Amino acid sequence: MEKSVARADARHREGHDGYLARKSLGGRFVPEDVIRRQADSEWGSVNRKTFEAVKNKFDSCSIYDNSVDGGVPVLVEASQREEEAL
């Protein structure tokens, strides 16, 4: 959650700075409490909980760790559904 709050604030500030410099339309402000309401005790976030609930419905899925700001996302899990016999 802390990383999400910090990143949302940084995106807003960057967009606002761009607006003041007349280079962009501005940044979208997301209140901290809105982000924190997305917490899930088991999976960390509601988004991750939803992903875990539906990932078996897709032919393949991947999970990347992008927790290092400015770093390259790292593949931490990938799965491919086996083809069903006809």
PyMOL commands that set and color helices and strands:
alter all, ss='L'
color gray80, all
select helices_A, chain A and resi 2-20+32-36+46-57
alter helices_A, ss='H'
color red, helices_A
select strands_A, chain A and resi 39-40+44-45+60-65+74-80
alter strands_A, ss='S'
color yellow, strands_A
deselect
rebuild
show_as cartoon
